[in-house]
Amino acid sequence: MTIDGRLEKLVERHEVLTQTVELMAREIRDVKSSIEGIKGYINEIAEATARLLHIAQIHEHRITRLESEQ
């Protein structure tokens, strides 16, 4: 293979690698965006769970109090 042939093959490989890296970068941005959305959803679930726990504790305290009054 001649030097020109080798250079041409290297240029082709470089172009393919560049395209691959660009695709990967786009996919990473998409994944990051999805993760941010999931993090927000998880935070909402955590807050709702904390509120439910608080309500359950209030009810438990109330039941305990009512049972002790009888």
CHARMM-style PDB file with segment names, atoms N, HN, CA, C and O in Angstrom:
ATOM      1  N   MET     1       0.855  -1.180   0.000  1.00  0.00      PROA
ATOM      2  CA  MET     1       0.000   0.000   0.000  1.00  0.00      PROA
ATOM      3  C   MET     1       0.898   1.239   0.000  1.00  0.00      PROA
ATOM      4  O   MET     1       1.911   1.291   0.698  1.00  0.00      PROA
ATOM      5  N   THR     2       0.515   2.206  -0.777  1.00  0.00      PROA
ATOM      6  HN  THR     2      -0.307   2.164  -1.344  1.00  0.00      PROA
ATOM      7  CA  THR     2       1.312   3.423  -0.899  1.00  0.00      PROA
ATOM      8  C   THR     2       1.042   4.346   0.280  1.00  0.00      PROA
ATOM      9  O   THR     2       0.087   4.153   1.032  1.00  0.00      PROA
ATOM     10  N   ILE     3       1.877   5.327   0.425  1.00  0.00      PROA
ATOM     11  HN  ILE     3       2.653   5.484  -0.186  1.00  0.00      PROA
ATOM     12  CA  ILE     3       1.699   6.319   1.494  1.00  0.00      PROA
ATOM     13  C   ILE     3       0.385   7.064   1.300  1.00  0.00      PROA
ATOM     14  O   ILE     3      -0.324   7.331   2.270  1.00  0.00      PROA
ATOM     15  N   ASP     4       0.052   7.404   0.052  1.00  0.00      PROA
ATOM     16  HN  ASP     4       0.628   7.187  -0.736  1.00  0.00      PROA
ATOM     17  CA  ASP     4      -1.204   8.099  -0.211  1.00  0.00      PROA
ATOM     18  C   ASP     4      -2.396   7.231   0.188  1.00  0.00      PROA
ATOM     19  O   ASP     4      -3.375   7.729   0.743  1.00  0.00      PROA
ATOM     20  N   GLY     5      -2.308   5.954  -0.092  1.00  0.00      PROA
ATOM     21  HN  GLY     5      -1.512   5.549  -0.542  1.00  0.00      PROA
ATOM     22  CA  GLY     5      -3.382   5.035   0.285  1.00  0.00      PROA
ATOM     23  C   GLY     5      -3.536   4.956   1.794  1.00  0.00      PROA
ATOM     24  O   GLY     5      -4.651   4.952   2.316  1.00  0.00      PROA
ATOM     25  N   ARG     6      -2.404   4.892   2.490  1.00  0.00      PROA
ATOM     26  HN  ARG     6      -1.498   4.895   2.066  1.00  0.00      PROA
ATOM     27  CA  ARG     6      -2.431   4.850   3.956  1.00  0.00      PROA
ATOM     28  C   ARG     6      -3.023   6.133   4.535  1.00  0.00      PROA
ATOM     29  O   ARG     6      -3.832   6.096   5.463  1.00  0.00      PROA
ATOM     30  N   LEU     7      -2.604   7.268   3.970  1.00  0.00      PROA
ATOM     31  HN  LEU     7      -1.947   7.297   3.216  1.00  0.00      PROA
ATOM     32  CA  LEU     7      -3.136   8.554   4.440  1.00  0.00      PROA
ATOM     33  C   LEU     7      -4.646   8.639   4.206  1.00  0.00      PROA
ATOM     34  O   LEU     7      -5.396   9.115   5.058  1.00  0.00      PROA
ATOM     35  N   GLU     8      -5.070   8.170   3.040  1.00  0.00      PROA
ATOM     36  HN  GLU     8      -4.460   7.784   2.347  1.00  0.00      PROA
ATOM     37  CA  GLU     8      -6.502   8.201   2.739  1.00  0.00      PROA
ATOM     38  C   GLU     8      -7.279   7.323   3.727  1.00  0.00      PROA
ATOM     39  O   GLU     8      -8.350   7.710   4.193  1.00  0.00      PROA
ATOM     40  N   LYS     9      -6.744   6.154   4.040  1.00  0.00      PROA
ATOM     41  HN  LYS     9      -5.874   5.839   3.660  1.00  0.00      PROA
ATOM     42  CA  LYS     9      -7.393   5.264   4.999  1.00  0.00      PROA
ATOM     43  C   LYS     9      -7.426   5.901   6.390  1.00  0.00      PROA
ATOM     44  O   LYS     9      -8.427   5.789   7.097  1.00  0.00      PROA
ATOM     45  N   LEU    10      -6.342   6.564   6.785  1.00  0.00      PROA
ATOM     46  HN  LEU    10      -5.528   6.654   6.211  1.00  0.00      PROA
ATOM     47  CA  LEU    10      -6.304   7.250   8.077  1.00  0.00      PROA
ATOM     48  C   LEU    10      -7.339   8.369   8.133  1.00  0.00      PROA
ATOM     49  O   LEU    10      -8.001   8.553   9.154  1.00  0.00      PROA
ATOM     50  N   VAL    11      -7.480   9.114   7.043  1.00  0.00      PROA
ATOM     51  HN  VAL    11      -6.942   8.965   6.213  1.00  0.00      PROA
ATOM     52  CA  VAL    11      -8.458  10.201   6.987  1.00  0.00      PROA
ATOM     53  C   VAL    11      -9.868   9.630   7.124  1.00  0.00      PROA
ATOM     54  O   VAL    11     -10.700  10.192   7.836  1.00  0.00      PROA
ATOM     55  N   GLU    12     -10.136   8.520   6.445  1.00  0.00      PROA
ATOM     56  HN  GLU    12      -9.460   8.064   5.867  1.00  0.00      PROA
ATOM     57  CA  GLU    12     -11.454   7.880   6.545  1.00  0.00      PROA
ATOM     58  C   GLU    12     -11.728   7.432   7.982  1.00  0.00      PROA
ATOM     59  O   GLU    12     -12.813   7.658   8.517  1.00  0.00      PROA
ATOM     60  N   ARG    13     -10.742   6.803   8.590  1.00  0.00      PROA
ATOM     61  HN  ARG    13      -9.861   6.620   8.156  1.00  0.00      PROA
ATOM     62  CA  ARG    13     -10.893   6.357   9.985  1.00  0.00      PROA
ATOM     63  C   ARG    13     -11.136   7.548  10.909  1.00  0.00      PROA
ATOM     64  O   ARG    13     -11.972   7.491  11.811  1.00  0.00      PROA
ATOM     65  N   HSD    14     -10.401   8.615  10.671  1.00  0.00      PROA
ATOM     66  HN  HSD    14      -9.722   8.662   9.938  1.00  0.00      PROA
ATOM     67  CA  HSD    14     -10.554   9.811  11.497  1.00  0.00      PROA
ATOM     68  C   HSD    14     -11.968  10.365  11.375  1.00  0.00      PROA
ATOM     69  O   HSD    14     -12.569  10.749  12.378  1.00  0.00      PROA
ATOM     70  N   GLU    15     -12.502  10.411  10.168  1.00  0.00      PROA
ATOM     71  HN  GLU    15     -12.014  10.099   9.353  1.00  0.00      PROA
ATOM     72  CA  GLU    15     -13.858  10.911   9.950  1.00  0.00      PROA
ATOM     73  C   GLU    15     -14.884  10.031  10.654  1.00  0.00      PROA
ATOM     74  O   GLU    15     -15.823  10.537  11.269  1.00  0.00      PROA
ATOM     75  N   VAL    16     -14.708   8.717  10.566  1.00  0.00      PROA
ATOM     76  HN  VAL    16     -13.945   8.306  10.066  1.00  0.00      PROA
ATOM     77  CA  VAL    16     -15.634   7.793  11.221  1.00  0.00      PROA
ATOM     78  C   VAL    16     -15.555   7.971  12.737  1.00  0.00      PROA
ATOM     79  O   VAL    16     -16.584   7.998  13.412  1.00  0.00      PROA
ATOM     80  N   LEU    17     -14.357   8.091  13.269  1.00  0.00      PROA
ATOM     81  HN  LEU    17     -13.520   8.070  12.722  1.00  0.00      PROA
ATOM     82  CA  LEU    17     -14.193   8.292  14.712  1.00  0.00      PROA
ATOM     83  C   LEU    17     -14.818   9.613  15.153  1.00  0.00      PROA
ATOM     84  O   LEU    17     -15.452   9.685  16.206  1.00  0.00      PROA
ATOM     85  N   THR    18     -14.639  10.643  14.355  1.00  0.00      PROA
ATOM     86  HN  THR    18     -14.124  10.584  13.499  1.00  0.00      PROA
ATOM     87  CA  THR    18     -15.231  11.944  14.674  1.00  0.00      PROA
ATOM     88  C   THR    18     -16.748  11.854  14.722  1.00  0.00      PROA
ATOM     89  O   THR    18     -17.375  12.386  15.638  1.00  0.00      PROA
ATOM     90  N   GLN    19     -17.333  11.189  13.750  1.00  0.00      PROA
ATOM     91  HN  GLN    19     -16.824  10.756  13.006  1.00  0.00      PROA
ATOM     92  CA  GLN    19     -18.782  11.012  13.730  1.00  0.00      PROA
ATOM     93  C   GLN    19     -19.253  10.206  14.938  1.00  0.00      PROA
ATOM     94  O   GLN    19     -20.275  10.523  15.546  1.00  0.00      PROA
ATOM     95  N   THR    20     -18.502   9.165  15.277  1.00  0.00      PROA
ATOM     96  HN  THR    20     -17.671   8.908  14.783  1.00  0.00      PROA
ATOM     97  CA  THR    20     -18.855   8.333  16.423  1.00  0.00      PROA
ATOM     98  C   THR    20     -18.822   9.138  17.718  1.00  0.00      PROA
ATOM     99  O   THR    20     -19.721   9.025  18.552  1.00  0.00      PROA
ATOM    100  N   VAL    21     -17.803   9.934  17.876  1.00  0.00      PROA
ATOM    101  HN  VAL    21     -17.073  10.026  17.198  1.00  0.00      PROA
ATOM    102  CA  VAL    21     -17.678  10.763  19.082  1.00  0.00      PROA
ATOM    103  C   VAL    21     -18.815  11.779  19.150  1.00  0.00      PROA
ATOM    104  O   VAL    21     -19.363  12.024  20.224  1.00  0.00      PROA
ATOM    105  N   GLU    22     -19.169  12.370  18.016  1.00  0.00      PROA
ATOM    106  HN  GLU    22     -18.724  12.172  17.143  1.00  0.00      PROA
ATOM    107  CA  GLU    22     -20.278  13.323  17.990  1.00  0.00      PROA
ATOM    108  C   GLU    22     -21.597  12.650  18.371  1.00  0.00      PROA
ATOM    109  O   GLU    22     -22.386  13.223  19.122  1.00  0.00      PROA
ATOM    110  N   LEU    23     -21.843  11.448  17.866  1.00  0.00      PROA
ATOM    111  HN  LEU    23     -21.202  10.982  17.256  1.00  0.00      PROA
ATOM    112  CA  LEU    23     -23.045  10.696  18.221  1.00  0.00      PROA
ATOM    113  C   LEU    23     -23.071  10.367  19.710  1.00  0.00      PROA
ATOM    114  O   LEU    23     -24.098  10.497  20.376  1.00  0.00      PROA
ATOM    115  N   MET    24     -21.926   9.941  20.210  1.00  0.00      PROA
ATOM    116  HN  MET    24     -21.092   9.835  19.670  1.00  0.00      PROA
ATOM    117  CA  MET    24     -21.841   9.611  21.639  1.00  0.00      PROA
ATOM    118  C   MET    24     -22.090  10.849  22.495  1.00  0.00      PROA
ATOM    119  O   MET    24     -22.757  10.767  23.526  1.00  0.00      PROA
ATOM    120  N   ALA    25     -21.565  11.977  22.079  1.00  0.00      PROA
ATOM    121  HN  ALA    25     -21.023  12.043  21.241  1.00  0.00      PROA
ATOM    122  CA  ALA    25     -21.763  13.219  22.832  1.00  0.00      PROA
ATOM    123  C   ALA    25     -23.248  13.591  22.861  1.00  0.00      PROA
ATOM    124  O   ALA    25     -23.759  14.017  23.897  1.00  0.00      PROA
ATOM    125  N   ARG    26     -23.941  13.431  21.731  1.00  0.00      PROA
ATOM    126  HN  ARG    26     -23.527  13.085  20.890  1.00  0.00      PROA
ATOM    127  CA  ARG    26     -25.378  13.705  21.694  1.00  0.00      PROA
ATOM    128  C   ARG    26     -26.142  12.759  22.606  1.00  0.00      PROA
ATOM    129  O   ARG    26     -27.037  13.174  23.343  1.00  0.00      PROA
ATOM    130  N   GLU    27     -25.780  11.488  22.548  1.00  0.00      PROA
ATOM    131  HN  GLU    27     -25.054  11.151  21.950  1.00  0.00      PROA
ATOM    132  CA  GLU    27     -26.450  10.499  23.397  1.00  0.00      PROA
ATOM    133  C   GLU    27     -26.221  10.793  24.872  1.00  0.00      PROA
ATOM    134  O   GLU    27     -27.130  10.637  25.686  1.00  0.00      PROA
ATOM    135  N   ILE    28     -25.020  11.212  25.215  1.00  0.00      PROA
ATOM    136  HN  ILE    28     -24.281  11.338  24.553  1.00  0.00      PROA
ATOM    137  CA  ILE    28     -24.714  11.554  26.606  1.00  0.00      PROA
ATOM    138  C   ILE    28     -25.560  12.743  27.053  1.00  0.00      PROA
ATOM    139  O   ILE    28     -26.075  12.748  28.171  1.00  0.00      PROA
ATOM    140  N   ARG    29     -25.707  13.740  26.200  1.00  0.00      PROA
ATOM    141  HN  ARG    29     -25.288  13.736  25.291  1.00  0.00      PROA
ATOM    142  CA  ARG    29     -26.560  14.889  26.535  1.00  0.00      PROA
ATOM    143  C   ARG    29     -28.000  14.443  26.758  1.00  0.00      PROA
ATOM    144  O   ARG    29     -28.661  14.901  27.690  1.00  0.00      PROA
ATOM    145  N   ASP    30     -28.483  13.544  25.897  1.00  0.00      PROA
ATOM    146  HN  ASP    30     -27.946  13.172  25.140  1.00  0.00      PROA
ATOM    147  CA  ASP    30     -29.854  13.040  26.048  1.00  0.00      PROA
ATOM    148  C   ASP    30     -30.013  12.268  27.357  1.00  0.00      PROA
ATOM    149  O   ASP    30     -31.015  12.418  28.056  1.00  0.00      PROA
ATOM    150  N   VAL    31     -29.029  11.452  27.678  1.00  0.00      PROA
ATOM    151  HN  VAL    31     -28.215  11.331  27.110  1.00  0.00      PROA
ATOM    152  CA  VAL    31     -29.086  10.667  28.920  1.00  0.00      PROA
ATOM    153  C   VAL    31     -29.050  11.596  30.127  1.00  0.00      PROA
ATOM    154  O   VAL    31     -29.792  11.395  31.089  1.00  0.00      PROA
ATOM    155  N   LYS    32     -28.191  12.611  30.081  1.00  0.00      PROA
ATOM    156  HN  LYS    32     -27.589  12.774  29.300  1.00  0.00      PROA
ATOM    157  CA  LYS    32     -28.121  13.574  31.183  1.00  0.00      PROA
ATOM    158  C   LYS    32     -29.469  14.262  31.379  1.00  0.00      PROA
ATOM    159  O   LYS    32     -29.919  14.450  32.509  1.00  0.00      PROA
ATOM    160  N   SER    33     -30.100  14.631  30.286  1.00  0.00      PROA
ATOM    161  HN  SER    33     -29.734  14.478  29.368  1.00  0.00      PROA
ATOM    162  CA  SER    33     -31.401  15.277  30.364  1.00  0.00      PROA
ATOM    163  C   SER    33     -32.428  14.337  30.985  1.00  0.00      PROA
ATOM    164  O   SER    33     -33.224  14.753  31.827  1.00  0.00      PROA
ATOM    165  N   SER    34     -32.412  13.091  30.579  1.00  0.00      PROA
ATOM    166  HN  SER    34     -31.766  12.754  29.895  1.00  0.00      PROA
ATOM    167  CA  SER    34     -33.332  12.100  31.153  1.00  0.00      PROA
ATOM    168  C   SER    34     -33.079  11.910  32.639  1.00  0.00      PROA
ATOM    169  O   SER    34     -34.019  11.802  33.426  1.00  0.00      PROA
ATOM    170  N   ILE    35     -31.825  11.870  33.016  1.00  0.00      PROA
ATOM    171  HN  ILE    35     -31.061  11.958  32.376  1.00  0.00      PROA
ATOM    172  CA  ILE    35     -31.474  11.687  34.431  1.00  0.00      PROA
ATOM    173  C   ILE    35     -31.975  12.861  35.260  1.00  0.00      PROA
ATOM    174  O   ILE    35     -32.477  12.670  36.367  1.00  0.00      PROA
ATOM    175  N   GLU    36     -31.841  14.071  34.734  1.00  0.00      PROA
ATOM    176  HN  GLU    36     -31.433  14.226  33.834  1.00  0.00      PROA
ATOM    177  CA  GLU    36     -32.337  15.247  35.462  1.00  0.00      PROA
ATOM    178  C   GLU    36     -33.848  15.143  35.680  1.00  0.00      PROA
ATOM    179  O   GLU    36     -34.351  15.462  36.757  1.00  0.00      PROA
ATOM    180  N   GLY    37     -34.564  14.693  34.646  1.00  0.00      PROA
ATOM    181  HN  GLY    37     -34.156  14.433  33.771  1.00  0.00      PROA
ATOM    182  CA  GLY    37     -36.000  14.509  34.791  1.00  0.00      PROA
ATOM    183  C   GLY    37     -36.335  13.464  35.843  1.00  0.00      PROA
ATOM    184  O   GLY    37     -37.260  13.647  36.635  1.00  0.00      PROA
ATOM    185  N   ILE    38     -35.591  12.378  35.852  1.00  0.00      PROA
ATOM    186  HN  ILE    38     -34.840  12.229  35.209  1.00  0.00      PROA
ATOM    187  CA  ILE    38     -35.811  11.316  36.836  1.00  0.00      PROA
ATOM    188  C   ILE    38     -35.490  11.814  38.238  1.00  0.00      PROA
ATOM    189  O   ILE    38     -36.197  11.488  39.191  1.00  0.00      PROA
ATOM    190  N   LYS    39     -34.433  12.597  38.367  1.00  0.00      PROA
ATOM    191  HN  LYS    39     -33.859  12.862  37.592  1.00  0.00      PROA
ATOM    192  CA  LYS    39     -34.087  13.141  39.688  1.00  0.00      PROA
ATOM    193  C   LYS    39     -35.222  14.002  40.234  1.00  0.00      PROA
ATOM    194  O   LYS    39     -35.544  13.936  41.421  1.00  0.00      PROA
ATOM    195  N   GLY    40     -35.822  14.804  39.366  1.00  0.00      PROA
ATOM    196  HN  GLY    40     -35.560  14.857  38.402  1.00  0.00      PROA
ATOM    197  CA  GLY    40     -36.948  15.631  39.795  1.00  0.00      PROA
ATOM    198  C   GLY    40     -38.114  14.776  40.253  1.00  0.00      PROA
ATOM    199  O   GLY    40     -38.746  15.066  41.269  1.00  0.00      PROA
ATOM    200  N   TYR    41     -38.397  13.720  39.500  1.00  0.00      PROA
ATOM    201  HN  TYR    41     -37.884  13.484  38.675  1.00  0.00      PROA
ATOM    202  CA  TYR    41     -39.488  12.816  39.851  1.00  0.00      PROA
ATOM    203  C   TYR    41     -39.205  12.122  41.180  1.00  0.00      PROA
ATOM    204  O   TYR    41     -40.105  11.985  42.009  1.00  0.00      PROA
ATOM    205  N   ILE    42     -37.979  11.687  41.389  1.00  0.00      PROA
ATOM    206  HN  ILE    42     -37.248  11.797  40.715  1.00  0.00      PROA
ATOM    207  CA  ILE    42     -37.609  11.030  42.646  1.00  0.00      PROA
ATOM    208  C   ILE    42     -37.752  11.995  43.816  1.00  0.00      PROA
ATOM    209  O   ILE    42     -38.203  11.601  44.892  1.00  0.00      PROA
ATOM    210  N   ASN    43     -37.373  13.249  43.618  1.00  0.00      PROA
ATOM    211  HN  ASN    43     -37.006  13.569  42.745  1.00  0.00      PROA
ATOM    212  CA  ASN    43     -37.527  14.248  44.684  1.00  0.00      PROA
ATOM    213  C   ASN    43     -39.001  14.440  45.040  1.00  0.00      PROA
ATOM    214  O   ASN    43     -39.349  14.567  46.214  1.00  0.00      PROA
ATOM    215  N   GLU    44     -39.862  14.461  44.024  1.00  0.00      PROA
ATOM    216  HN  GLU    44     -39.579  14.358  43.071  1.00  0.00      PROA
ATOM    217  CA  GLU    44     -41.295  14.585  44.288  1.00  0.00      PROA
ATOM    218  C   GLU    44     -41.807  13.393  45.092  1.00  0.00      PROA
ATOM    219  O   GLU    44     -42.590  13.558  46.028  1.00  0.00      PROA
ATOM    220  N   ILE    45     -41.365  12.205  44.725  1.00  0.00      PROA
ATOM    221  HN  ILE    45     -40.729  12.072  43.965  1.00  0.00      PROA
ATOM    222  CA  ILE    45     -41.780  10.995  45.447  1.00  0.00      PROA
ATOM    223  C   ILE    45     -41.279  11.040  46.884  1.00  0.00      PROA
ATOM    224  O   ILE    45     -42.012  10.691  47.809  1.00  0.00      PROA
ATOM    225  N   ALA    46     -40.037  11.468  47.076  1.00  0.00      PROA
ATOM    226  HN  ALA    46     -39.441  11.751  46.325  1.00  0.00      PROA
ATOM    227  CA  ALA    46     -39.471  11.545  48.431  1.00  0.00      PROA
ATOM    228  C   ALA    46     -40.258  12.535  49.289  1.00  0.00      PROA
ATOM    229  O   ALA    46     -40.538  12.259  50.456  1.00  0.00      PROA
ATOM    230  N   GLU    47     -40.611  13.669  48.724  1.00  0.00      PROA
ATOM    231  HN  GLU    47     -40.383  13.893  47.777  1.00  0.00      PROA
ATOM    232  CA  GLU    47     -41.378  14.666  49.474  1.00  0.00      PROA
ATOM    233  C   GLU    47     -42.770  14.138  49.824  1.00  0.00      PROA
ATOM    234  O   GLU    47     -43.243  14.327  50.944  1.00  0.00      PROA
ATOM    235  N   ALA    48     -43.423  13.480  48.871  1.00  0.00      PROA
ATOM    236  HN  ALA    48     -43.039  13.326  47.961  1.00  0.00      PROA
ATOM    237  CA  ALA    48     -44.754  12.920  49.131  1.00  0.00      PROA
ATOM    238  C   ALA    48     -44.671  11.822  50.195  1.00  0.00      PROA
ATOM    239  O   ALA    48     -45.546  11.723  51.056  1.00  0.00      PROA
ATOM    240  N   THR    49     -43.634  11.010  50.136  1.00  0.00      PROA
ATOM    241  HN  THR    49     -42.924  11.090  49.437  1.00  0.00      PROA
ATOM    242  CA  THR    49     -43.445   9.951  51.131  1.00  0.00      PROA
ATOM    243  C   THR    49     -43.233  10.539  52.509  1.00  0.00      PROA
ATOM    244  O   THR    49     -43.768  10.027  53.492  1.00  0.00      PROA
ATOM    245  N   ALA    50     -42.458  11.611  52.593  1.00  0.00      PROA
ATOM    246  HN  ALA    50     -42.023  12.028  51.794  1.00  0.00      PROA
ATOM    247  CA  ALA    50     -42.222  12.270  53.880  1.00  0.00      PROA
ATOM    248  C   ALA    50     -43.529  12.826  54.444  1.00  0.00      PROA
ATOM    249  O   ALA    50     -43.779  12.735  55.646  1.00  0.00      PROA
ATOM    250  N   ARG    51     -44.362  13.403  53.572  1.00  0.00      PROA
ATOM    251  HN  ARG    51     -44.159  13.476  52.596  1.00  0.00      PROA
ATOM    252  CA  ARG    51     -45.660  13.906  54.033  1.00  0.00      PROA
ATOM    253  C   ARG    51     -46.555  12.776  54.531  1.00  0.00      PROA
ATOM    254  O   ARG    51     -47.227  12.907  55.554  1.00  0.00      PROA
ATOM    255  N   LEU    52     -46.557  11.664  53.794  1.00  0.00      PROA
ATOM    256  HN  LEU    52     -46.012  11.558  52.963  1.00  0.00      PROA
ATOM    257  CA  LEU    52     -47.356  10.507  54.223  1.00  0.00      PROA
ATOM    258  C   LEU    52     -46.857   9.943  55.547  1.00  0.00      PROA
ATOM    259  O   LEU    52     -47.658   9.550  56.395  1.00  0.00      PROA
ATOM    260  N   LEU    53     -45.553   9.902  55.729  1.00  0.00      PROA
ATOM    261  HN  LEU    53     -44.902  10.221  55.040  1.00  0.00      PROA
ATOM    262  CA  LEU    53     -44.982   9.427  56.986  1.00  0.00      PROA
ATOM    263  C   LEU    53     -45.432  10.323  58.135  1.00  0.00      PROA
ATOM    264  O   LEU    53     -45.795   9.836  59.205  1.00  0.00      PROA
ATOM    265  N   HSD    54     -45.407  11.621  57.910  1.00  0.00      PROA
ATOM    266  HN  HSD    54     -45.111  12.017  57.040  1.00  0.00      PROA
ATOM    267  CA  HSD    54     -45.831  12.573  58.935  1.00  0.00      PROA
ATOM    268  C   HSD    54     -47.297  12.338  59.304  1.00  0.00      PROA
ATOM    269  O   HSD    54     -47.651  12.324  60.483  1.00  0.00      PROA
ATOM    270  N   ILE    55     -48.142  12.155  58.295  1.00  0.00      PROA
ATOM    271  HN  ILE    55     -47.855  12.166  57.337  1.00  0.00      PROA
ATOM    272  CA  ILE    55     -49.565  11.897  58.546  1.00  0.00      PROA
ATOM    273  C   ILE    55     -49.731  10.594  59.321  1.00  0.00      PROA
ATOM    274  O   ILE    55     -50.526  10.533  60.260  1.00  0.00      PROA
ATOM    275  N   ALA    56     -48.993   9.553  58.943  1.00  0.00      PROA
ATOM    276  HN  ALA    56     -48.348   9.603  58.180  1.00  0.00      PROA
ATOM    277  CA  ALA    56     -49.087   8.266  59.643  1.00  0.00      PROA
ATOM    278  C   ALA    56     -48.662   8.413  61.102  1.00  0.00      PROA
ATOM    279  O   ALA    56     -49.274   7.820  61.991  1.00  0.00      PROA
ATOM    280  N   GLN    57     -47.613   9.203  61.350  1.00  0.00      PROA
ATOM    281  HN  GLN    57     -47.116   9.684  60.628  1.00  0.00      PROA
ATOM    282  CA  GLN    57     -47.162   9.418  62.731  1.00  0.00      PROA
ATOM    283  C   GLN    57     -48.221  10.160  63.545  1.00  0.00      PROA
ATOM    284  O   GLN    57     -48.448   9.839  64.712  1.00  0.00      PROA
ATOM    285  N   ILE    58     -48.860  11.142  62.935  1.00  0.00      PROA
ATOM    286  HN  ILE    58     -48.675  11.402  61.987  1.00  0.00      PROA
ATOM    287  CA  ILE    58     -49.930  11.880  63.625  1.00  0.00      PROA
ATOM    288  C   ILE    58     -51.074  10.928  63.973  1.00  0.00      PROA
ATOM    289  O   ILE    58     -51.584  10.945  65.094  1.00  0.00      PROA
ATOM    290  N   HSD    59     -51.472  10.103  63.015  1.00  0.00      PROA
ATOM    291  HN  HSD    59     -51.058  10.089  62.104  1.00  0.00      PROA
ATOM    292  CA  HSD    59     -52.561   9.158  63.269  1.00  0.00      PROA
ATOM    293  C   HSD    59     -52.169   8.128  64.333  1.00  0.00      PROA
ATOM    294  O   HSD    59     -52.981   7.773  65.187  1.00  0.00      PROA
ATOM    295  N   GLU    60     -50.949   7.662  64.280  1.00  0.00      PROA
ATOM    296  HN  GLU    60     -50.289   7.951  63.586  1.00  0.00      PROA
ATOM    297  CA  GLU    60     -50.490   6.698  65.285  1.00  0.00      PROA
ATOM    298  C   GLU    60     -50.532   7.320  66.680  1.00  0.00      PROA
ATOM    299  O   GLU    60     -50.982   6.692  67.639  1.00  0.00      PROA
ATOM    300  N   HSD    61     -50.061   8.550  66.779  1.00  0.00      PROA
ATOM    301  HN  HSD    61     -49.695   9.060  66.000  1.00  0.00      PROA
ATOM    302  CA  HSD    61     -50.077   9.255  68.067  1.00  0.00      PROA
ATOM    303  C   HSD    61     -51.519   9.430  68.548  1.00  0.00      PROA
ATOM    304  O   HSD    61     -51.810   9.240  69.729  1.00  0.00      PROA
ATOM    305  N   ARG    62     -52.409   9.788  67.641  1.00  0.00      PROA
ATOM    306  HN  ARG    62     -52.173   9.943  66.682  1.00  0.00      PROA
ATOM    307  CA  ARG    62     -53.812   9.987  67.998  1.00  0.00      PROA
ATOM    308  C   ARG    62     -54.435   8.671  68.478  1.00  0.00      PROA
ATOM    309  O   ARG    62     -55.146   8.651  69.483  1.00  0.00      PROA
ATOM    310  N   ILE    63     -54.173   7.585  67.767  1.00  0.00      PROA
ATOM    311  HN  ILE    63     -53.596   7.601  66.951  1.00  0.00      PROA
ATOM    312  CA  ILE    63     -54.722   6.284  68.170  1.00  0.00      PROA
ATOM    313  C   ILE    63     -54.184   5.879  69.534  1.00  0.00      PROA
ATOM    314  O   ILE    63     -54.935   5.396  70.382  1.00  0.00      PROA
ATOM    315  N   THR    64     -52.905   6.070  69.746  1.00  0.00      PROA
ATOM    316  HN  THR    64     -52.295   6.462  69.058  1.00  0.00      PROA
ATOM    317  CA  THR    64     -52.299   5.738  71.042  1.00  0.00      PROA
ATOM    318  C   THR    64     -52.953   6.554  72.151  1.00  0.00      PROA
ATOM    319  O   THR    64     -53.265   6.023  73.217  1.00  0.00      PROA
ATOM    320  N   ARG    65     -53.159   7.841  71.898  1.00  0.00      PROA
ATOM    321  HN  ARG    65     -52.905   8.271  71.032  1.00  0.00      PROA
ATOM    322  CA  ARG    65     -53.796   8.707  72.874  1.00  0.00      PROA
ATOM    323  C   ARG    65     -55.226   8.268  73.171  1.00  0.00      PROA
ATOM    324  O   ARG    65     -55.642   8.242  74.330  1.00  0.00      PROA
ATOM    325  N   LEU    66     -55.979   7.921  72.125  1.00  0.00      PROA
ATOM    326  HN  LEU    66     -55.641   7.941  71.184  1.00  0.00      PROA
ATOM    327  CA  LEU    66     -57.365   7.477  72.306  1.00  0.00      PROA
ATOM    328  C   LEU    66     -57.422   6.154  73.065  1.00  0.00      PROA
ATOM    329  O   LEU    66     -58.307   5.950  73.897  1.00  0.00      PROA
ATOM    330  N   GLU    67     -56.504   5.281  72.787  1.00  0.00      PROA
ATOM    331  HN  GLU    67     -55.785   5.447  72.112  1.00  0.00      PROA
ATOM    332  CA  GLU    67     -56.472   3.982  73.478  1.00  0.00      PROA
ATOM    333  C   GLU    67     -56.140   4.163  74.956  1.00  0.00      PROA
ATOM    334  O   GLU    67     -56.674   3.451  75.807  1.00  0.00      PROA
ATOM    335  N   SER    68     -55.265   5.110  75.260  1.00  0.00      PROA
ATOM    336  HN  SER    68     -54.832   5.688  74.569  1.00  0.00      PROA
ATOM    337  CA  SER    68     -54.887   5.329  76.665  1.00  0.00      PROA
ATOM    338  C   SER    68     -55.986   6.030  77.449  1.00  0.00      PROA
ATOM    339  O   SER    68     -56.010   5.940  78.677  1.00  0.00      PROA
ATOM    340  N   GLU    69     -56.901   6.731  76.768  1.00  0.00      PROA
ATOM    341  HN  GLU    69     -56.880   6.804  75.771  1.00  0.00      PROA
ATOM    342  CA  GLU    69     -57.996   7.411  77.441  1.00  0.00      PROA
ATOM    343  C   GLU    69     -59.096   6.437  77.843  1.00  0.00      PROA
ATOM    344  O   GLU    69     -59.898   6.749  78.724  1.00  0.00      PROA
ATOM    345  N   GLN    70     -59.150   5.290  77.232  1.00  0.00      PROA
ATOM    346  HN  GLN    70     -58.499   5.036  76.516  1.00  0.00      PROA
ATOM    347  CA  GLN    70     -60.222   4.329  77.526  1.00  0.00      PROA
ATOM    348  C   GLN    70     -59.934   3.503  78.714  1.00  0.00      PROA
ATOM    349  OT1 GLN    70     -60.742   2.651  79.085  1.00  0.00      PROA
TER     350      GLN     70
END
